[in-house]
Amino acid sequence: MRGQVLLNLCSTAPIWLRNQITSHHDITYIRHKESFSWKFRWTYRTLAPLFLRRSKGIITVSEFSKHEISSIYNIPLEKFTIVPNAVDSRFVETPEQNEDSYFLAVASPNVHKNFGRLVKAYEEYCANGGTTRLVIAGSQPSHFTQDNSLSSQVEYLGRVTDDELIDLYARARAFLFPSLYEGFGIPPLEAQAAGTPVAAASVAAMPEVLQDSVMWFDPHNTSEMTRTMMQIDEDPALRENFRSLGLTNVARFSWKKSASIIVELLRTN
């Protein structure tokens, strides 16, 4: 019907329609093409510029992604609206939370998630006398290219249920997020909501989303990752400080706030 706007929330949209608002999370498929199959890259590189340029408005999840998409596809910045991601309400700190003896990492093992360097850093941590386990949870979608860096010293869980994931976050000593590229990065916020301190890569959208609430490390520097693990392991006061900072940070985001931005965007278009 005339006057109606089509809202697309899944990073794709009809390529011929102009009266639409389209979301596009990031351009990882360009910045880290090694993580994707050629068919996936070709599809997005072909279709994205068409539906993004023709859409009357574009939703993305961070200032970082806004400038990335704008620069690659030559789209005016004023066409974008930032609608941050948030965390499911089930990821909450619980009074009965008991810290277990493991570091946790959560993601599919795509190449840009940087698990190869994390594993190398963890092996160095163990060689230096570290005893806290490293647990990695996550499975592999078919359109991604996998990082096959495995280690007998690491516990790989594969895909877990939502309830299992919530429990993993809540019992971890710390959450490690070594990703080389994120348009937003939900897992660190999930960990913070569960009351778990976070150490993260200081790249892409992470400084924008996490600000001063995490321990930062260079994701290309395995020795720096190792030192971060040692610091977390040896300093309970440090863990408590970042646990508290994390709870404050994650409170900045909510799906209700994000939904209200979209509602207002639709009202004005």
Buried (B, 14 or more C-beta within 10 A) or exposed (E): EEEEBBBBEEBBBBBEBEEBBBBBBBBBBBBBBEBBBEEBBEBBBEBBBBBBBBBBBBBBBBBBBBEBBBEBBEBEEEBBBBBBBBBEEEBBBEEEBEBBEBBBBBBBBBBBBBBBBBBBBBBBBBEEEBEBBBBBBBEBEEBBBBBEBEBEBBEBBEEBEEEEBBBBBBBBBBBBBBBBBBBBBBBBBBBBBBBBBBBBBBBBBBBBBBEEBBBBBBBEBBEBBBBBBBBBBEEEEBBEBBBBBBBEBBEEBBEEEBEEBBEEBEEEE
